[in-house]
Amino acid sequence: MEENCTVVTEFILLGLSEIPELKVFLFLLFLVIYGITIMGNLGMITVIQISSQLHTPMYFFLSHLSCVDLCYSTVIVPQVLDNIINKDKAISFLGCLAQFYFFCTYVITEVILLAVMAYDRFVAVCKPLLYMVIMSQKLCFQLVSSCYLCGAVCSLTHICLALEIPSYRSNVVNHFFCDLPPLLSLACSDVSVNELMVYLVATSIEIITIAVILTSYLFILITILRMHSAEGRRKAFSTCASHLTAIVVFHGTILFIYCRPSSENSLDTDKVATVFYTIVIPMLNPLIYSLRNKDVKEALRKILGTKILS
């Protein structure tokens, strides 16, 4: 049956699965993950704010990473949970674009923030005596503000182009949230400019941030190999391994989804891949970056007044 092109006022999100048993499992799984995400990221922000020993550039960036993770997880997961348990899977046109805007803003912010954190580690390891001078409070605020500003501007560009699409073949979106590629696949008009912009923005940001990360860690590696203390090298390698693991998972997923040519059969694969960086990564980041950290554990001991974490 041929679908007519119409102006849509709402979209229907198909979600991840229509199998009843799987829907129950997914609802419980995502609910638990979201609960852990809220507690982990809010807890990390609170600990960093309360503990004076954590008032350093590294933990300043970590607190913003937790904030960004919490925000973009909250933009997606509650709506996904509602979509799973309710038969009405509709979301308004403006609500859909608003969800994508905030999601895209926070994801781009996190991508750039990860590069900023890599630079921070480079300064801390390679120029320890000048660390507090170089990473001044003013510079830290400027770097974080630039991350948020870049995310907001890039997202606004995509939204402005999406608003120019006059009609769609269908309002049924084969995804669990309002991501741009599935919406563009439904457009009646030529969206080659939209797709090109998605590719260019994602690719350029990835190239720049990955270059900063790789360059920073190359110098860190050289500095570590020059260390005389075996224990110092082990701790540094351990920290770098955790950081790089999170970066590979996060950047790898984004490159897989947004920086390759689109195909008709890729949407189902994209949905599964997107779960990792929209739902799972925000839960893992507090563990990867902070909860394994000795300084954070010590701060928690002082706050809780207990030896539970010993």
C-alpha positions in Angstrom: 0.0 0.0 0.0 1.4 3.4 -1.0 1.8 5.8 1.8 0.7 9.4 1.3 2.9 12.3 2.2 1.3 14.4 4.9 2.2 17.0 7.5 2.5 15.2 10.8 1.5 16.5 14.2 2.8 13.5 16.1 5.1 10.5 15.7 4.5 6.9 16.9 7.6 5.3 18.4 7.7 1.6 17.8 10.2 1.0 20.6 12.5 -2.0 20.9 10.2 -4.9 20.9 6.5 -5.9 20.9 7.0 -9.3 22.5 5.1 -9.1 25.8 7.6 -11.2 27.8 10.6 -9.2 26.4 8.8 -5.9 27.1 8.5 -6.8 30.8 12.2 -7.8 30.9 13.3 -4.6 29.2 11.1 -2.4 31.4 12.6 -3.9 34.6 16.1 -3.8 33.2 15.9 -0.2 32.1 14.2 0.8 35.3 17.1 -0.7 37.4 19.7 0.9 35.1 18.1 4.3 35.3 17.8 4.0 39.1 21.5 3.2 39.3 22.3 6.0 36.8 20.4 8.6 39.0 22.0 7.4 42.3 25.5 7.1 40.8 25.6 10.4 39.0 23.8 12.5 41.7 25.9 10.8 44.3 29.1 11.7 42.4 28.0 15.3 42.0 27.1 15.6 45.7 30.4 14.1 46.9 32.4 16.4 44.7 30.5 19.4 45.9 30.7 18.5 49.6 34.3 17.3 49.8 36.9 20.1 49.7 39.7 17.7 48.8 37.8 17.0 45.5 37.7 20.7 44.5 40.3 20.2 41.7 40.0 20.6 37.9 39.8 16.8 37.4 36.8 16.4 39.7 35.2 19.7 38.4 35.1 18.0 34.9 33.9 14.7 36.4 31.0 16.5 38.1 30.0 18.0 34.8 30.3 14.6 33.1 28.0 13.1 35.7 25.6 16.1 35.1 25.6 15.5 31.4 25.1 11.7 31.8 22.2 12.3 34.1 20.6 14.9 31.8 20.7 12.9 28.5 19.7 9.7 30.3 16.7 11.5 31.7 15.8 12.9 28.3 15.5 9.3 27.0 14.8 6.7 29.6 11.6 7.9 31.3 10.0 8.2 27.8 11.2 4.7 26.9 9.8 3.2 30.1 6.4 4.9 29.4 6.5 3.7 25.8 7.0 0.1 27.0 4.1 -0.1 29.5 1.6 2.1 27.6 -0.3 1.3 24.4 -0.2 4.9 23.4 3.2 5.4 21.9 2.6 8.8 20.4 4.8 11.8 20.9 4.0 15.3 19.5 6.0 16.7 16.6 7.5 19.5 18.7 8.0 17.1 21.6 9.9 14.8 19.3 12.2 17.6 18.1 12.7 18.9 21.6 13.7 15.4 22.8 16.3 15.1 20.0 17.6 18.7 20.6 18.3 18.1 24.2 19.6 14.6 23.6 22.0 15.8 20.8 23.1 18.8 22.9 24.1 16.6 25.8 25.8 13.9 23.7 27.9 16.4 21.8 28.8 18.1 25.1 29.9 14.8 26.5 32.0 13.9 23.4 33.9 17.2 23.7 34.1 17.0 27.5 35.8 13.6 27.2 38.5 15.3 25.1 38.8 18.1 27.6 39.3 15.5 30.4 42.0 13.9 28.4 43.8 17.2 28.1 43.4 17.7 31.8 45.1 14.3 32.5 47.9 15.3 30.0 48.6 18.4 32.0 48.4 16.6 35.3 50.8 13.8 34.3 53.2 15.6 32.0 53.3 19.0 33.8 52.4 18.3 37.4 54.2 21.3 38.8 52.3 23.7 36.5 49.0 21.8 36.8 47.1 24.2 39.0 48.5 27.2 37.1 47.6 26.0 33.7 44.2 24.5 34.7 43.1 27.6 36.4 39.5 28.0 37.6 38.9 30.5 34.8 40.1 28.1 32.1 38.1 25.2 33.5 34.9 27.3 33.3 35.7 28.4 29.8 36.4 24.8 28.7 33.2 23.5 30.2 31.1 26.4 28.8 32.5 25.8 25.4 31.5 22.2 25.6 27.9 23.1 26.3 27.8 25.9 23.8 29.1 23.7 21.0 26.6 21.1 21.8 23.7 23.6 21.8 24.7 25.2 18.5 25.3 22.0 16.6 21.9 20.6 17.8 20.2 23.8 16.8 21.6 23.5 13.3 20.0 20.0 13.0 16.7 21.2 14.4 16.5 24.2 12.0 17.1 21.9 9.0 14.5 19.3 10.3 11.9 22.0 10.6 12.2 22.7 6.9 10.9 19.2 6.0 7.4 19.8 4.8 5.9 16.3 5.0 6.5 12.6 5.8 5.5 9.3 4.3 4.5 8.0 7.7 4.5 9.1 11.3 5.6 5.6 12.6 9.3 5.8 13.7 11.2 2.6 14.0 13.1 3.6 17.1 12.7 3.9 20.8 13.3 7.7 20.9 13.3 10.6 18.5 16.7 10.3 16.9 17.4 12.1 13.6 18.3 9.3 11.1 15.0 7.4 11.6 13.0 10.7 11.1 15.0 11.6 8.0 14.2 8.1 6.5 10.5 9.0 6.6 10.8 12.4 4.9 9.1 12.8 1.5 11.4 15.6 0.4 15.1 15.5 -0.4 17.0 15.3 2.9 20.5 15.0 1.5 21.5 18.3 3.1 20.2 17.0 6.5 22.1 13.7 6.1 25.2 15.5 4.9 25.1 17.9 7.9 24.7 14.9 10.4 27.7 13.2 8.8 29.8 16.4 8.7 29.0 17.5 12.3 29.5 14.0 13.7 32.6 13.3 11.7 34.3 16.6 12.3 33.7 16.5 16.1 34.9 12.9 16.3 38.1 13.6 14.3 39.0 16.7 16.4 38.1 15.1 19.8 39.8 11.8 19.0 42.9 13.7 17.8 43.0 15.6 21.1 42.5 12.3 23.1 45.1 10.3 21.2 47.7 13.1 21.3 47.1 13.6 25.1 47.5 10.0 25.8 50.5 9.6 23.6 52.4 12.2 25.7 51.0 10.6 28.9 52.3 7.2 27.7 55.7 8.6 27.0 55.8 10.3 30.4 54.7 7.1 32.2 57.4 5.0 30.5 60.0 7.5 31.8 58.8 7.0 35.4 61.2 5.2 37.6 58.5 3.9 40.0 56.9 0.7 39.0 53.9 1.4 41.3 53.5 4.8 39.7 53.5 3.3 36.2 50.9 0.7 37.2 48.5 3.2 38.7 48.8 5.5 35.8 48.3 2.7 33.3 45.3 1.5 35.2 43.7 4.9 35.2 44.3 5.4 31.5 42.9 1.9 30.7 39.6 2.7 32.4 39.3 6.1 30.8 40.2 4.8 27.3 37.8 1.8 27.7 34.9 4.2 28.2 36.0 6.4 25.3 36.3 3.5 22.9 32.8 2.2 23.8 31.2 5.7 23.6 33.0 7.0 20.5 32.8 3.6 18.8 29.0 3.5 19.1 28.7 7.1 17.8 31.0 6.4 14.8 29.1 3.2 14.0 25.7 5.0 14.0 26.4 8.5 12.6 29.6 8.3 10.6 28.8 5.7 8.0 26.6 5.7 4.9 22.9 5.0 5.8 21.1 1.9 4.5 17.6 0.6 4.7 18.5 -2.3 6.8 20.6 -0.4 9.4 17.8 1.0 11.7 17.3 -2.2 13.7 21.0 -2.5 14.2 21.2 1.2 15.2 18.5 0.8 17.8 20.5 -1.9 19.6 23.7 0.0 19.3 22.1 3.2 20.6 21.0 1.5 23.8 24.6 1.3 24.9 25.3 5.1 24.8 21.9 6.3 25.7 21.1 4.0 28.6 24.1 1.9 29.6 27.0 4.4 29.4 25.5 7.0 31.7 25.2 4.2 34.4 28.8 3.0 33.8 30.6 6.4 33.8 30.4 7.0 37.5 31.9 3.5 38.1 34.6 3.9 35.4 35.8 7.4 36.3 35.0 7.9 39.9 33.9 5.1 42.2 37.1 3.2 41.6 39.1 6.3 42.6 40.8 6.3 46.0 40.1 10.0 46.6 36.4 9.5 46.0 36.3 6.5 48.3 38.0 8.5 51.0 35.6 11.4 50.6 32.7 9.0 50.9 34.1 7.5 54.1 34.4 11.0 55.6 30.8 11.9 54.5 29.2 8.6 55.7 31.4 8.3 58.8 31.8 4.6 58.3 34.3 2.0 57.1 31.9 0.2 54.8 34.0 1.0 51.7 37.2 -0.1 53.4 
